[in-house]
């Protein structure tokens, strides 16, 4: 059905055709993977990014531009997904390194304190209302921006900021005594 006519394939993909997506995947997966592998140098990371890129392509197929070549749009998605994931990993690594700077050298006592603090943090997060908990986890744990969270949850960025502010206030209040003890 789609010999060399990417435009017809793109139009069908925009219309939500499963067959069109399957054809796009089989046609472009190897190229997308190679593109991502050359930029990351990691087989596993490139494969994960390729999968995330095709998921994003499928989820946003209706927003594709029929006047821009399919491969151009796909590789733009691949690049964006790669940048987003690298940023998320950098945020996570930065958070972990900051945590290690505070905790210091590993020891049995530190390990026990860290475990207790982690348990207390998870317990405090679990006590948040569902929407606030989800916003907090997307922001602080997964590293999404306020704008991305607003789009994912179909809420305004000010609502996202409000949820995060209230979550942090509650977490500070619940963890104040534990953190004070932790740093003694």
N, C-alpha and C positions, 0 to 999 in steps of 0.2 A: 504494500500500500504506500510506502514511503521510500521509493528507490533512492533518489538523491534530492528529494524535495523537502528540505528542512523547513521551509515556510509553511507547507501544509501540515507538517508534523507539529510545528509551533502553534498553529491555529487550533489543531485538535487538542494539544496539551492545554492551551488556555481554556478550551471548552470543558476540560476535565476528563478527557479520555484516558482510561487505564492503559489501553493498548498503545497510545501515543507515548505515555510515560515509560512503559516497558521498552519501547523502541529507542527512546532517548537514552535510557539507562544502558541498554546493550550497545548502543552506538558510541556513547561518550564516557562511559565509566572508566575505561582504561586510560583515556586521555586525561580525564580529571584526576585520577589517581597519580599518573605520571607527573602532571603539573604540580600537584601538592607534595609529592615525594621529593621532587627537585628542590622545592623551597624549604622543606622541613628536615629532610635527611632521615626520616623515620618511617619505616614500613608501616608500623602499627598506627602511628599518628596520622599518616597520609590516608590510610584506609578509613580510619574513623572520620576524618575530615571529609573524605569523599562521600561517605554515607550521610553525614550531616548535611552536606551540600545538596544531595539529591532529595533528602527529606524536605529541606527548605524550598527547593525548586517545586516539589509536588504541592506543598502547603500554600505556596504563593503563586501557583501557576496562573490563576485568574488575573494576577497583577502584571504578568509579563507583557512586554511591549511587542506587538506583532510587526512593528517596523524595524526592529533591531534583531540581527541574526541570533538564532538560538544559542549557538556556541559562545557568542560574545556574552550573552546574559548568564549562561551557565558558569563560565569562567569568572565572571564578576561575582557571582554568588560564592564560588569556591574561594576566591580571594577574601571576600568579606567574612565568611565562616572561619577561615584560617586566622585572620587578624583577631576576630572576636575570641576564638578559643585560646590563642596565645595570650591575649590580654587577661582572660579569666585565669589561666594558669599562673601568670605573673602576679595577679592579685592574691591568689591562693598561696603562692610561694612566699610573697612578701608578708602576708599575715602569719604564716607559719614561722618565718625567720624572726619576725618581731616578737612572737610568742616565745621562741627559744632564747632570744636576747634577754627577756624578762625573767624567764625561769632559770637560766644559767646552765651550768654543767649537769648532766644527768646523774642522778643518785637515787637510791631506794626511797629516800624521803621525798625528793622532788617528784619522782614518779608517782608516789602515792598522792601527793598534793595535786599534781596535774590531773590525775585520774579523778580525784574528788571534785576538782574545779570543773572539769569537763562534764562530769555527771550533773553537777549543779547547773551548769549552763544549759545542758540539754533539757533538764527538768524545767528550768525557767522558760526556755523557748517553747516547750510543749504546752505550757500553761497559757500561752498567748491565744487570743481568738483565732480561728482558722485563717481568715483572710490576712490578718496582720502577720501571722506565723509564716504564711506562704510568701508574702512580700519581703519579710525579713530574711528568710532563707534564700530567696532569689537574689537579694541584694548583697547580703553579707557573706553567704556561704558559696553561692554559685557565681557571684561577681557581675551580675547583670546591672546595667545602668537603670536609672529611674525611668527613663524614656522607654527602654526595652520592656521593663516590668509593666509599665502603664499599657503598652500595646498588647502584651501577652494576656493581661488580666482585664482589658477593656475598661480601664479606669484612668483618671487624669493623673498627671505627674504630681500635682499637689496632694492628691489622695495618697499616692505612694510615699511622698515625703512625710505626710502626717502619720501614716502607719509606722514608718521607720522611727520617727521621733518618739512616738508613744511606746513602741517596742523597746527602744533603747532606755527610755525613762524607767519602764517597768523592770527591765533586766538590771539596770543600775541599782534600783531599790532592793530587788531580791538578792542580788549578789554582793551588796555592799559589805556585809559582815564577813562573808566568805573570802572576799578579795583582801580585806584588811588582815585577816588571819593568815592568808596565803603569803603576804609580803612581810610578815614578822620575822 
